[in-house]
Amino acid sequence: MLLLCAMVITLVLTLPRLVLVLYIRFSQDGAVYNLGNAGNGFVFKLVLTFLIAVLCLFINTWRFRLILNPFRFDMSRFYQRVIVNFAIFMVLRSATIGFNRNASGFAVTEKFQDFLFTITLAFEVIVCMLVAEIYMLMKSNQEMNIRNKALEKATVESTFEVLKNQVNPHFLFNSLNTINAMIGSTNDAARAFVSNMSDVYRYVLNSVNKNLVTLAEEMEVMSAYTGMLRQRHGAALQVEIKMDETFNDCLVPPMSLQILLENAVKHNIVSNRQPLIVTIEAKDNILTVSNPLQEKKTKAPGTGTGLYNLNQRYWYLCKRGIEISRQDSVFKVNLPLLTWKDVNFDTKIYQRGFQSV
């Protein structure tokens, strides 16, 4: 693409010179000028213009960073690109102005040749800079569209995985058995279970078109989901929450905590002899979910996409992934707590309204 742009810039800038050469060639005054030198000058100008265009386009699209304390140079900043382009112009003018005089082929003064070459070179550098800016904007927009599509795909897959895990026959069978067992002892417990189950389903359906929710919203459905699990496992499952209200407005992908809690229960022993303690802690804009490693001898069936999809959603949202660690017999997952400033895409596109269920 850059080479094609360089060719177009070269043709546009050398076209007037080509017209002049052809005019002299077919005019009666053509004998006054050295057509051989004029032709050679045109070829030289063509090659030189193309090489300069390639160089300028490459440098203006190269977003490198150079840090030499205390100096910091960053080509992603516009004013620093302007300085670099001015330096390129001065170097190229000094290096090629002599060759331009020798290859002119026209009976004009050196001062006029130097002036014309300087104006043409400056115009070429400016044009290359503008073309590079347009190219980078188009490239950035294309990359954003790709990220947005990938985010939509990851969100849909994650939502589908949550729904599938919630609605699969195994889950419904266990839920119905739990309800059936509780109805025999107390209707209040059964109603509480059904209420929590309804809250979780309602949250899942409402969050289908939302890529971010507040931590307060996530903790609310987390409480309902924890209530369901506790009615199944009793005191064998304990969830400790260590956070204050200052984190309530932070943002996370919906169903993040449900995925992590479900993952902990699925892969670890939960019994009265060996209770599972899951800790949820917010600190330094990081939400940490941890549990002791007490893995089941027989691994629970699963697709293994829950943590992967959650990591992909974070990556496309803020170019940061989740952190997973196993240290001192503790499994720990760190989730970044986000603000709208951290998000890479247009919130108008992704934070859509939703219909209440």
N, C-alpha and C positions, 0 to 999 in steps of 0.2 A: 504493500500500500504506500509506504514512504517512497519507494523507488518510482512508483507511478506518479506520485505527487511531484517528485523532483523532475521527472521528465516533462510534465505539464508546465511547471515553472520555467524550465529551461527553454522550451519552445516559445512560451509567451514572451520571455525577455529577449530572445535572440531573433524573433520574427522580424522586428524592424530592421535589424542589420541584414537579414537575408533579403528583404525587399530592396534595401539600398544596393546590395551587391548585384541583384538581378537588374535593377534599374540601370546601373552603370554598364552592365554587360550588354544590354540591348540599346543603349542610348548612343548618340553620335559622339558624345564626349567621353566615351569609354576608353578611348586611347590615351586620354590624359592621365588616367590612373593605372596603377599596376594591378591588373585583375588577378594575377597569380597570388600576390601578397594579400589582396582583399579576400580571395577565397580561402587562403590558408588562415587568415585572421578570423574568418567566420568559423572555421572548424575549431580553431584554438578557443575562440569565445564560447562555442557550443560546449566543448568538453569542460572548460573551466567553470562555466555557469552550472553545468550538471554536477560537477564535483562539489562546488560550493553549496549547492542546494542540498545534496545528500548529507554533507557535513553539518549544515545548520539544522536540518530536520532531525537528524540523529541526536544532536546535542540538546535540542529543545524538547525532545520526547524522552530524554534520559533523565529520570527523576532520582539521581543519585544524591547521597548525603556524605559530606566529608566533615568529620569532627576532629579538630586539632586544637585542644584547649589552649587558650580561651576562645579560639575562633571556631565558628560553626557555619558551614556552607551547605545550603539546602536548595537543590534545583526545583523543588516543588513550590518554592516561593517565587512569585511573579517578578518582583523587583530584582531578585538575584539573577533571574534568567535574563532580564534586560541588561544587567551589568555584563554578563557573560557574552551576550550577543554584541554589545559594543566592543568588548575586547576582541572578539572574533573578527569583527569588521576592521578594526585597526590593524590586526595582524595580517589579515588577507590583503588589505590594501597595500601595506608595506611590502609584502612578499611577492605580489603579482603585478604591481603597477608598471614595473620595468618591462616585463614580458608583454604587457598590453600595448606599450608604445611600439615595440619592435614588430608586433603582429598586426598593426593597424591596417596598413595598405592604402590609407586615404591621405590626401594632401591637406592635413590640418595641423595646427600647432600643437606642441606637446602639452601646453597648459590646457588647451581645449580637450585634448585626449584624456588628460588626468582628471579634469573636471567631469567629463562625461562618464569615465570609468568609476569615479567616486560616487556619483549620483546613482549609476546603475547598480553598483555593488551594495550601496546602502538600501536601495529599493528592494534588492533581492533578499538581503538579510531580514528586512522588515516583513516581506511577503512570506518568507519561510517561517518566521516566528509566528505570524498569524495563522498560517496553515497548520503548524504544529499544535497551536492552541486549540484550533477547531478539531484536529485529529484526536487530541487527548480528551477533549470533551465528549466526542462521539464514542471513543473507546471506554471512557468512564461510564457513560450512559449504558453502553452495551454490557459491561461487566455488572453494573447495578441490576439490569434486567435479568441477567443470568442468575445473580445471587437471589433476586426476588423470586424467580421461578423455582430455584432450588429450595428456597425457604418455604414457599408454598407447598412444594412436594414433601419436604421433611415434616412440615406441620400436619399435612393431611395423613402422612404415614403414621406419625406419632399419635394423632387423634384416633385413627383407625385401630392402631394397636391397643390404645386404652379401651376403646369401645369393645374390641374383640375380647380383651381380657376380662372386661366387665360382663359381657353378654354370653361368653362361651358356656356351653352346657355344664362344664365342671363347676364354674362359679355359681351359676343359677341353682344347680343341684344342691351345693353346699348351703347356699343362702336359704333355699326353701326348707332344707332339713333343719337348719338353725331356727327358722321361724316356727316350724312345726314343733320342735322340742320346747321352745319357749312358751308357745301358746298353752301347753299343758300345765305350766307352772304359774305364769303370770302374763296377763294380756298387756300390761304396761311395757314389759320388756320387748314383746313382739312389736308393739306399736313404735317403740323407740328405734328398733332395728329397721323397720320399714321406712320410718321417717328419715333416718340417716341415709338409707339406700336411695331414697327419692332425691335427697339433697345432692348426693354425689352424681346421680344421673342427670339431674337438672343442670348442674355445673358443667358437666361434660358437654352436654348439648349446647349450652349457652356460650361456651368458649371455643366452639368449632371455628368461628370466623375471627377469633382474637388471638394474636400472637404474644401479647403481653398482658398480664394482670398485676394488680398490686399484691404485695406480700400479705396484706390483711385479707384480701379475698381468697388467696391460696390457703392461708392458715384456717380460714373458716371452713372450707370444704375438707381440709386436712383433719379438722376436728370431727367432722361427720364420718369420714372414712376410718379414722382411728376408732370411733365408737363402734362401727361395724366389726372391725377386727377384734376389739376387746370383748365383744359379746360372743365371739367365736372362741377366742383363746383365753379369755378371762385374765387373771393376774399374771399369766405367763408372758403377756406382752405389755411392756411399759414404754411410754413415749415421754421423754423429758424435753421441755421447751425452754431454752435459755435465750431470750431476746426481749428488748423493750420496745415501746411504741414508736420510737424514732425511726424504726425500719419499716413501719407500716406502708408508707408510700413508695417504697422501692418496688421495682418491677422484676417479674420472673415469667418465664413461659408457663402457661396454664398446665396443670396436672403434673408439674415437676416433682413436688413432694410426694404425691400419690405414687408416682413411678418408683421413687426411691424407697418408700416404705413398703410397697408391694414387693420390690426386689429383695429387701431385707427379710421379709417374712417368707418369701418363696424359697430362698436358698439357705436359710438358717433354721436350726432346731428351736422350736418355741414350745416349751413344756414347763410344768410347775417345778420340776427338778432343775431345769436349765432355762430360766426365763430369758427372753430377749429384750434388751434395753436399747431403744433407739433414741439418740440424742439429736435434737435440732437446735443449732446455735447460730446466731447472727453476730458477726463482729468484723469491723473494718471492711464493710461492704461485701462481705463474703458470707454466704449461707452454707453452713456445714451440717451434713447429715451423716452420723456415724453409728456404728453398732459393733459389738464384739463378734469376732469370727467364730461361729459355732456351726460349721457347715454340715448339712445333712449328708449321710453316707450315700444315699441315692439322690442324684441330682434331679430337681424338678424340671419337667418339660417346659420348654420356652423357645422363642425365636431368637433371643439374644439381641433384639433391636431396640429395646427400651432405652438403655444408656447411650447407645450409638445415636439414636434419633435426637435425644435430648442434647447431646454434645453438638450435633449438626445444627440444631435450631439456635443454640447459643453462638455458634461460629458465624452463621449467616446474619444473626442479629447484631453482633458487636465485634466479630472477628476475635473472639475469645472463647475457648472451650472450657468444659468442666474439668476438674482435677480429681482423679481417682487414685487412691493410695491404699496400700495394705501394710500397716506398720504396727508392731507390737500386738499382733493378734486383733487388730482393729481395722475394720473396713470403713473408709471415709470418702465422702464425695463432697467437693467444694463447688458451690454454684455462685457465679458472680451476681451480685445484686445491682440491677441496672437503673439508670434514669433515662429520660428521653434523649438526653445529650449523648448517651453512649450508643444509641441505635443508629445503624448505618443507612437505613432506608426511609422513604417518605412515610410518615405515620398516617397520612391521610389515606394512603393506599392500603396499609396493613392493619391499622387499628380501626376496623370497620364496626359499625353498629351491629347489634345482634337482636334477634327476636326472642323475647322471654318465652320460656317453655313452662 
